Amino acid sequence: MDTEPQHMERDRSSAPATGPEEGSRFSRIPSRFATSMSWRRTLALGAVCAAAVLLFSNFVVQPFLIPSGSMESTLQVGDRVLVNKLAYRFGSVPQRGDVVVFDGTGSFVQESPPENPVTGLLHGAAASLGLAEPAETDFVKRVVGVGGDRVVCCDKRGRVEVNGLPVDEDYLFAGDVPSRVPFDIVVPDGTLWMMGDHRSNSRDSRDHLGEPGGGMVPVDKVIGRADWLGWPLGRLGSVPGTGAFDGIPAPGATHG
């Protein structure tokens, strides 16, 4: 009878290999595969999240790092403001008193400085997340005059006048006067007259009167309105508004 040899042969062929070499080989392959898949999923998720954040920043709300003291005390160096890019997308236009971020190419700077494309791309991505200073062509200022306004400085009490009425600018940096540079301009339609709140430390529309564009910023160069403070934590909240321009008549209107 050959039953015993058959059983022995069957047992030998069906028994799993448990030697150290074969066992370690089969245990390593699934582990490496799982690790690779885990990293791929992590990288894919990171890429999707980064793309979503950049899209949100480009089209809805963008953090903006304040690089200078030109808007003190309203905005301080190192503040991160959240710029509302939808503020002027649906028929609304900038109003007097709004604090806005804009591209100053053609008004505050005549051309964009040359830069390495790769460096520029990386810097632009970091700036759009509020992690780096904005481009040299981006500025944050306050709208003082809109299209058609006559803006004059200064009246007998040293105040800026808009359309014949003085403006009590309660947001000015302590100790500053409205302007040490006299001016009398009419803002062309479709443009804005911009000034910083720290007038003695701000290069704004006044400094570009004799240049092409006359310091006027085209409305279509406005990136958005600075509505909220997102950093530091102790300054979280809305960017303070102002009633300084309440009662200013429309361009060409008379006042009693």
Summary of the structure (lengths in Angstrom):
residues: 256
radius of gyration: 31.1
end to end distance: 127.3
largest distance: 127.6
contacts: 716
relative contact order: 0.17
helix: 30%
strand: 23%
